[in-house]
Amino acid sequence: MFAKSPLKRGGVALLFLTLTLSGCASMAPNSPSSSPLPSQPPGQSSDYVQHAEATTLDAVLVHAISEIGKDYRWGGDTPQTGFDCSGLIQYVLEQAGVDIPRTSFAQAAALPSVPLSRIRPGDLVFFNTMGQPFSHVGIYIGGQQFVSALNRRQGVAVQSLQIPYWAERLDGVRRPMPRELLAMRDN
């Protein structure tokens, strides 16, 4: 029924993963994480902040996965032109409603740090790949893996945090959040 090209298999796998992830959000109608946003003013409800944070991370994850297989291009920041690492992050986060600076260093500075022990799918992982902190960035997708715009040969691809190259260069984790959520966390 489906052609056996890697691109078509990848598309089918992406569709399956997207449907699976969207199904997870609606499986338990009485659970707090699947309820609509509370009607209380946002600054007064930690449930609101937690729900909005989870919704943002889910959106980042879905958008990141949809860009797998796109071309790499230094300075690129759209699916049409290709991506470099920080261009991919800026584009994906914009799709998820998060405004973020263009460079990986500025991206790391703009978002709250998260201990590696509390990493969640949708979080950003930063690496020191050029002898300077936060010189590469990707999006954690779970299972010790992340999506990143790597190079011209690999494009936007999945890598493992357990590969020694990445494990030795991991600088930190940041949580992508819209400005209004950042303001609520600071209060």
C-alpha positions as CSV (number, residue, x, y, z in Angstrom):
1,M,0.0,0.0,0.0
2,F,2.8,2.5,0.9
3,A,5.9,2.8,-1.2
4,K,9.0,1.7,0.7
5,S,10.9,4.9,0.3
6,P,12.5,6.2,3.6
7,L,10.7,9.6,3.1
8,K,7.3,8.0,2.9
9,R,8.0,5.6,5.8
10,G,9.2,8.6,7.8
11,G,6.0,10.5,7.0
12,V,3.9,7.6,8.1
13,A,5.9,7.3,11.3
14,L,5.5,11.0,11.9
15,L,1.8,10.8,11.3
16,F,1.5,7.9,13.7
17,L,3.6,9.7,16.4
18,T,1.6,12.9,16.0
19,L,-1.7,11.0,16.4
20,T,-0.3,9.1,19.4
21,L,0.8,12.3,21.1
22,S,-2.5,14.0,20.5
23,G,-4.3,11.0,21.8
24,C,-2.4,11.1,25.0
25,A,-3.8,14.5,25.9
26,S,-7.4,13.3,25.7
27,M,-7.2,9.8,27.1
28,A,-8.2,10.6,30.7
29,P,-10.9,13.3,30.7
30,N,-10.9,13.6,34.5
31,S,-7.2,14.1,34.9
32,P,-5.9,17.6,35.8
33,S,-3.6,17.7,32.8
34,S,-6.4,17.2,30.3
35,S,-8.8,19.7,31.8
36,P,-9.3,23.1,30.1
37,L,-7.4,26.1,31.4
38,P,-8.7,27.3,34.8
39,S,-10.9,30.4,34.6
40,Q,-9.0,32.1,37.4
41,P,-6.7,34.9,36.5
42,P,-3.5,33.4,35.3
43,G,-1.3,35.0,38.0
44,Q,-3.3,33.4,40.8
45,S,-3.3,29.7,39.7
46,S,-0.3,27.4,39.7
47,D,-2.6,24.9,37.9
48,Y,-2.9,27.3,35.1
49,V,0.8,27.8,34.8
50,Q,1.5,24.0,34.9
51,H,-1.2,23.3,32.3
52,A,0.0,26.2,30.0
53,E,3.7,25.0,30.4
54,A,2.7,21.4,29.5
55,T,0.7,22.7,26.5
56,T,3.7,24.7,25.3
57,L,6.1,21.8,25.6
58,D,3.6,19.5,23.7
59,A,3.4,22.1,20.9
60,V,7.2,22.4,20.7
61,L,7.6,18.7,20.6
62,V,5.0,18.2,17.7
63,H,6.5,21.1,15.7
64,A,10.1,19.8,16.2
65,I,9.2,16.3,15.0
66,S,7.5,17.8,11.9
67,E,10.8,19.4,10.8
68,I,12.8,16.2,10.9
69,G,14.3,15.6,7.4
70,K,14.5,19.3,6.5
71,D,17.7,20.6,5.0
72,Y,20.5,22.3,6.9
73,R,21.5,25.8,5.9
74,W,23.8,28.1,7.8
75,G,21.6,31.1,8.7
76,G,18.5,29.3,7.6
77,D,15.3,29.8,9.6
78,T,12.4,28.4,7.6
79,P,11.5,24.9,6.3
80,Q,11.7,26.3,2.7
81,T,15.3,27.5,3.0
82,G,16.6,25.0,5.6
83,F,17.7,25.6,9.2
84,D,20.7,26.1,11.2
85,C,20.4,25.0,14.9
86,S,19.2,28.2,16.4
87,G,17.0,29.0,13.3
88,L,15.2,25.7,13.8
89,I,14.6,26.5,17.5
90,Q,13.3,30.0,16.8
91,Y,11.0,28.7,14.1
92,V,9.6,25.8,16.1
93,L,9.1,27.9,19.2
94,E,7.4,30.6,17.2
95,Q,5.0,27.9,15.9
96,A,4.3,27.0,19.5
97,G,3.7,30.6,20.6
98,V,7.1,31.3,22.2
99,D,9.0,34.4,21.1
100,I,12.8,33.8,21.4
101,P,16.0,35.5,20.2
102,R,17.8,34.2,17.1
103,T,21.2,32.9,18.4
104,S,21.7,29.9,20.6
105,F,23.6,31.9,23.2
106,A,20.7,34.5,23.5
107,Q,18.2,31.7,23.5
108,A,19.9,30.1,26.5
109,A,20.0,33.4,28.3
110,A,16.3,34.1,27.6
111,L,14.8,31.0,29.2
112,P,14.8,29.4,32.6
113,S,17.3,26.7,33.4
114,V,16.0,23.2,34.3
115,P,18.1,20.5,36.0
116,L,18.9,17.6,33.7
117,S,17.1,15.4,36.2
118,R,13.8,17.3,35.4
119,I,14.1,17.4,31.6
120,R,10.9,17.0,29.7
121,P,10.1,16.4,26.0
122,G,10.0,19.9,24.4
123,D,12.8,21.3,26.6
124,L,15.8,22.8,24.8
125,V,19.3,21.1,25.2
126,F,22.4,23.3,24.8
127,F,25.9,22.2,23.9
128,N,29.4,23.6,23.8
129,T,30.5,22.5,20.3
130,M,32.8,25.4,19.3
131,G,34.7,26.0,22.4
132,Q,32.1,28.4,23.7
133,P,29.0,27.8,25.9
134,F,25.6,27.4,24.3
135,S,27.0,27.2,20.7
136,H,24.6,24.4,19.6
137,V,20.9,23.8,20.5
138,G,18.4,21.1,20.0
139,I,14.9,20.0,21.3
140,Y,14.6,17.1,23.6
141,I,12.0,14.5,22.4
142,G,12.3,11.9,25.2
143,G,14.2,8.6,25.4
144,Q,17.6,10.4,25.7
145,Q,17.1,11.8,22.2
146,F,16.9,15.3,20.7
147,V,16.1,16.9,17.3
148,S,18.6,19.3,15.9
149,A,19.8,21.0,12.7
150,L,23.1,19.3,12.5
151,N,25.0,19.9,9.2
152,R,24.5,19.8,5.4
153,R,24.8,16.0,5.3
154,Q,22.3,15.1,8.0
155,G,20.0,18.1,8.0
156,V,17.4,18.2,10.8
157,A,17.8,14.8,12.5
158,V,17.5,12.9,15.7
159,Q,20.6,12.3,17.9
160,S,21.1,10.6,21.2
161,L,22.3,12.4,24.3
162,Q,24.2,9.2,25.1
163,I,26.6,9.6,22.2
164,P,29.9,10.6,23.8
165,Y,30.3,13.7,21.6
166,W,27.0,15.1,22.9
167,A,27.2,13.8,26.4
168,E,30.6,15.5,26.9
169,R,29.4,18.8,25.5
170,L,26.0,19.2,27.2
171,D,25.8,22.7,28.7
172,G,22.4,22.7,30.1
173,V,18.6,22.5,29.7
174,R,16.2,25.4,29.3
175,R,12.4,25.3,29.4
176,P,10.7,27.2,26.5
177,M,7.8,29.4,27.9
178,P,5.8,32.3,26.5
179,R,6.6,35.7,28.1
180,E,3.4,35.7,30.2
181,L,4.3,32.4,31.8
182,L,7.9,33.6,32.5
183,A,6.3,36.7,34.2
184,M,4.0,34.5,36.3
185,R,7.0,32.3,37.4
186,D,8.9,35.4,38.5
187,N,6.0,36.6,40.8
